């Protein structure tokens, strides 16, 4: 098996149909499989997939297990040499998979994870596809908007690699869970998603563990994909009109985003910094959560 594509769906019926169609076209000529894990969608996603894509392996959960657990259900079943972890609100181009397989083959064994250029529907770069790890300083410059005051400087604009041209290939700390291209061998060595992360944060945690195992993570603009970002959560302004998220779902998405920040920091950074830094970081995360909930 050349490639396994793993997708977790949750109330994104129209978009996942478009996504699956693009994946099938991109995998044409390859030995491939697509595994979709549905988190108890209420919009008819399951019936639509069965009707239009009978060859897709569909796993139906009785409740929303979150992104990490649902992905792990599929990842243990994946048989491909390469594995593409993909969001249902993405669309591949016909050459995306083949170009990344060729790209991976041209790199050394120390390359463990690759992401292509992810674009929003407007054609603008989805900045989350290339990120530095959120150390206290990197996170502070981002959330305080110092990165906008001093753009394209390494000292202040590191969170989204603002100082590196987005049209150049380069090594990164982390990519987005919306598009993660890896090998089954590398994933076995690193391990699956940490299921303590329900929604958000699991991607950067997995990337952190890739780095701990000595793997490189590379961003390449050799190909690209479209990301209709935030449809499942409903909290992104540019895709609110596409989202079917309830008010409760939106509130949970907001709280999970800040919970993930706290969880990641306590797991990977708390023991590396003095107590006073830890205090201000956790206080800042709590404050951010309150501000987001009020908005």
Buried (B, 14 or more C-beta within 10 A) or exposed (E): EBBBBBBBBBBBBBBBBBBBBBBBBBBEEBEBBBBBBBBBBEBEBBEBBEEEBEEBBBBBBEEBBBBBBBBBBBBEBBBBBBBBBBBBBBBBBEBBBBBBBEBBEEEEEEBBBBBBBBBBBEEEBBBBBBBBBBBBBBBBBBBEEBBEEBEEBEEBBBBBBBBBEBEEBEEBBBBBBBBBBBBBEBBEEBEBBBBBBBBBBBBBBBBBBBBEEEBBBBBBBBBBBBBBBBBBBBBBEEBEEBBBBEEEBBBBBBBBBBBBBBBBBEBBBBEEBEEEBBEEBBEBBEEBBEEBEEE
